[in-house]
Amino acid sequence: MFALIMAPFLLNSHNVHSYLVERGLCDNNSLPTEVKLKPAKNFNLLVSLNSGKKFLVKQEFHFKNGRSGNEFFREWRVRELINRFPEIESIYRLLPAILHFDLPNSILVLDYLDNHQDLDELYLKSQIFPTDIAGVIGSLIASIHRSTFRKSSCQDFVENSNGDVESKYLIPFYGIGDRVTPNAFGSLPSDGLKFLSFYQRYESLEKSILSLKSTYDSCCFIHQDFKLNNILICEDWKQSISKPQLEKSLFFIDWERSGWGDPAVDLGSIISSYLQIWVGSLIISSSISLEESLRMAVTPLELLQPSLSALMCSYLTDFPEIYCYHPNFVQRVVQFAGLAIIQQIRAMIQYQKVFNNTGICMLQVAKSFLCRPEQSILTIFGQSEKDLIDAVAFQSKLVSV
């Protein structure tokens, strides 16, 4: 006997209003004035009603067998985790409100934060990188990690509630280090094979990744996809003159990959997202050396270094215990930043089918971070690891006073 798999209900711009009415989220008198498709990896619709209310309605893509990747379940699970463990309820304020979760059809309905923009958009438009924002981000990430650190009850809940998702998909090493097999020639685009040939040219890179993998420490709850476009900020954030006010203007979104993992992953991910602004502004040509291209960046690394330093120092100031467990924590963060850059290259190949000179440059940067993390600390933060730790110690003294 074969199990009968029901075809999922598929949202579109014509049926989304009736879906919201049937779920009791609005009534027939609240008519849509606009239904707008929001480009994303999932199917996202922004529904504006004549009442002034706005909904973001998201549906995961389904495979041919009618099943989805079950990622929205993990998004929903974050709220369940907070409800189960009151000691981490401070995380709740960072999350946009989920109004409805439809597990069988993989649909989420959220309040749309109309007066917010993501940090990637803010930074690219303004070319200004306030250290106050970066510092608050570091503190907030530290609060998530610290509040769940080594809590076995939290770990049991998270690891036993992954739904149908295999655990291998929830770690940052998935798909990295795969050797080229005959099957790859039929499944990868030509640029994908080009990337693999470049990647496997560096034995030291593969060894560094294997070494990092062997020391992976699953010890707290992590977002695992911290990027600038997954952090929203109020458009009037400049009115927030104090740290508590600025904290209230930020939201962390898209917890679909969240799980129990290594805290260095989240720091590496957000740092690599900042660095992507720098790498994305490089002037790349076959007639220009890599070193010259890095120096000619439209967005110089020097513009980003103060924010990156503020982020790292704030994190360590608010979660100093991590250094007791990992005295080389900053170096691990740098290596995970390199790993995140490699994952960005893989995403470019998967979705854009390209591995061009920019990709080659990104791979060189990632290799440097992974193979020479101690030297790369100065490149990323504009100061040595000792200077970072000294700054953390100085800040801690000020806080204690």
N, C-alpha and C positions, 0 to 999 in steps of 0.2 A: 504494500500500500504506500502511495506517495502522499506526503503531507500537502494539504491545500494551502497555498500561500495567497492571501488576499492582496489584490492590487491596491497600492496606497492611493489615497485621495490626493490629487495633484493640484496645488494652488495655481491660479493665474489671475490676471488683473480683473477678470470679469466675475469670478466667483469668490474673491477674497472678502468682499463686503458681506455677502450672505453667510460666509463662514464665521465672521466676527459676530454677526447677529445671532446665529444659532448657538454660539458659545456664550452668549450673554454679555459680551464685551461692549456692545452698543445696540441701539434699537433701530427700527426701520426709519425713524425720523432723522437719524444722524446719517446723512447721505455723504458719500465720498465726493470731495471737490477735486481730488487728484489722486491717482494711483501711479506711483513712480517706481520703476525698476532701479534698484541700487546695485551696481556692479560689485560682485563678491564671489567667493568660491561656492557659496550656497545660493539658493534662489531667494532673494530679499526684495520685499515690496514695502515702500513707504506709503502708508495710507493716510491721507489728510481728510478729515471730516468737516462738514459745515459747522459743527459745534466748536471747532477749534482744536479738537483732540487729534493727536497723531499717533499712529501705531507703526512699529517696525515688525513686519511679519516675515519670519524666516522659515524656509523649509530646506532640509538636507536633500541633496541629489540621491536618487535611488539607483541601485544596480539593476541589471536585467532580471535578476531573480526577485525583484520587488523589495529588497532590503536596503537599508541605508548603512552608513558607517557608525551609526548610533552615537555620534559626537554630541548631539544636543542633550543626551542623557547625562553626560559628564558636566555640561553647563548647569543643568538642573540640580545635579548632585551636590554642587558647591553650596547651595542654599540648604540642602538637607544636612550637610556636614556642619554648617554653622548652627542649625537648629538642634542638632544632636549634642554639640559641645559648646555650651555658653561661653566658655573662657576665650573663644576665638570670635565672638560676635562683633568685635571691632572691624573685622573684614567686611561685614555686611554692607557698611556704608559705601564701600568702593564699587558695589555691584549695581548696575541698572536693574530696575524692578522687572521681573518676569510676571506677566499678567496671566499667561496660559501656557501650558505645556501639553502637547498632544503626542504621546510616545508612539502609538501605532503608525501615525503618519509623519513623524519626525518634524513637527511644527512647533515653533516658539513664537509667542507674541510678547513684545516688550513695549514699554513706554518709550517713545522716541524723544531723545534729549535734543530738543530743537535749538537751544541756545549754546550748543557745544560744538567743538571741532576737534579732530584728532591732532596730536602733537606733530605728526609728520607734515600735515597740511600747514599748521602754524609756522613751523620752522622753515619749510621750503619757501613760503610766501615772504616771511619777514627777514630770514637770514640772521635772526637774533636767537641766541640760545641761553636764556636766563639760568644762572646757576641756582636760583631759588627753586625753580621748578624741578631741576635735576636732583637737588638735595632732598626735596619732599618725596620724589619718586623712590630714591634710595631708602628713605625712612619707612615708607609704606611697604615696600617689598620686604624690608627687614622685619616689620611687624607680622607679616604673613608667615614668614619662615620661623621666627622666634616663637610665635604662639602655638605652633604645631610641632616644634623641634623635639624629636625623640619621644613623641607621645604615641605609645603603642596602640592605644585604643583608637586614635585618629587614623593611624596607619591601617589597622584592621578594617575600619569602615571604608576607607578609600580603596584599598586593594581588593575588597570583596564586593565593590559596587561599580566595576568597570563595564557592566553590561556584557555585550557580546564582543567587545573589542579585545583582541589579543594583546597581552602585555608588551609584546615586542614592538608594537606600533607606538607605544607611549614613551619610548626612551629616545634620547637625542641621537643615538648612534645608528638608528634603523636605516638600512640601505647604504651606509657609508662603509667603504672597504670591500664591497663586493667585487670579486674578480670577474674578468670578462670571460664568458662562456659562449659556446656557439649559439645558444638561445638569445643572447644579448644582441646579436647582429640583426635578428628579426624583430626585436621589440623596442630597440632604442633608435632615435633619430641619429643621423650622422654626427651632429654636434654633440650628442650624448656619448658616442664612442670616442669622439675627439677629447672630451673631458676626461673619460676614463683613462685614455692613453697618457694624458698629461699627469693625471693624479698618480698613476702607477709608476710614473717615471721617478718619483721621489720616494725611495725606500725609507728615508728618515721620517717622512710625513706619516706613512702607514704605521711605523713603529710608535710614533708619538700618540697617534689615535688609539692604538691598542693599549699603550701604557695608561692613557687617560681612562679608557674603558675599564681597566683592571682596578682602578681606584675609585670608580663611581660609587658615591655614598648616598643611598636613598635614606633620608633622615627627616624629611619634612614635606609639607604640602607645597607644591610648586605650580605655577601657571603654565609653564613650559612653552609659551608662545608670546613672551613679552616683546612687543615691537611698538614703535612710536605710534603706528596707526591703530593699536589696541589700547591706547590711553587717550581718553577724552578730557578736555579742559573747557571750563566756561569761557565764553568769548569775552566776558568782562573780568577775566582773571587778574588784570592789573589793579583792580580795586581791592584785591586780597593782599593786605599789607603785612599780615602775620602768617607764620607757618600754619597754625590751626585753620585759618581762613583759606589758605591756599590748598590745604589738604581736602577741604570740603568742596573745592571746585574741580577735583579730579575723579574720574571713574576708570576702572580697569574692566575691559570688555573681552568677549570671546574666550571663555574658559573651557573651550571644547577639548583641548588637549591636556587639561590639568590632571595631575596625578601625584603619587608619592615619589619623590625623587631627590636629586642633588641640588642644593640651593645655588651652587655655582652656575647651574644651567640658566636660571632666570637672569642672573647678573650678566652672564656672557651674551644672552640673547638681546637684552636691551642695549648693551654697549655696542654690539654689532649693528644694531639698528641705527644708532647715532652715527657710527662709522660709515654706514651705507650712504649717508648724505655726502660725506667726503669722497668716497669712492665713485659715487654716481656723478660727481662734478669733475672728474678727471678728464683732461684732454689727452686722448689716446690716439697714437699714430705709430705706424711701423717705423717712422723716421725719428721717433722720440724714445729715449730710454725710459725704463720704468721709474727710475729715480727722478728723472726730469719731469715725467708726467705727474708724479706725486707732488712735486714742488709747485707745479703749475695749476693745481686744483682750483676751480672757481670758488669752492668753499674750503679754505685752508684748514688743515687739521688743528692749527692753533686756535681757531674759533671754537672748536668743540672741546678741546682739552679741559678748560676750566669746569665745564658742565660735567664731563666724565669724572673728573677728580672729585667734584662735589657729590656726585651720586655715590661713588665708591666710599668716600669718607663718611657720608651720612649713614650708609648701610652698616659699616663697621662700628660706628659710634653707637648705633641703636641695637646692634647684635654682636657685641664683642666676644660672646662665648664661642662663636664659630672659629675664632682663631685658636682656641684651646684644642679643638678637634682637628683643625687643618692649619698649621702654621704657615703653609704655602698657599693659603686660600686665594690671594690676589693672583698668583701665577695660574692657579686652576681656572679662575674666572677668565683670564686672558686666553687660555687654551679653549675654553668653551665658547668664547667669542669667535675664535678661529673656526671651530666646528660649526657654529651657526652660520658663518659666511659660506662654508662649503654647502650647507643645506640650502642657502639662498641660491647658490649656483645651480644646484639640482632642481630647484623650483623653476628657475629660468629655463632650464632645458625641458622640463616636463610641460610647462604651460606655454612658453614662448618659442620653444624648439630652437633656442640659440645658445651657442657658446662661442662668443666672439672675443675681441681683444679686452673688453671690459671684464669678461669672465676669467680670462687668463690672468689679468691684473689682480682680481679678487682672490684667485687661487694662490698667487704669490704672497699676498698679504696674509691669507689664512695660514699658509705654510709657516710664515715667520712667527705668527702668534702661537702655533701649535708646537713648533720645534725649538723656538727660542723665546719662551714666555718671559723669562727674567729680563732680557734686553728689551722686549716689546712693551713692558710696563711703562718705560720712559716715553715710547712712541705714542701710546694711547693717552696717558694721563699727563704727560708733560713734566713728570717728576718721577723719581725713583720710588721703589717700594718702601724704603726707609723713610723718605720724606712724607709719603702717604700715611704711614703708621705714626710718625711724629705729629702730623696734622690731626689725626684721630685722637691721639693722647692729649693734645692741646685743647681740642674741642671738648673732650670728656671732662677736663679740669674746669672749663668754663661752665659746663652744665652742672657739675657738682657744686660749684660756688653759687 
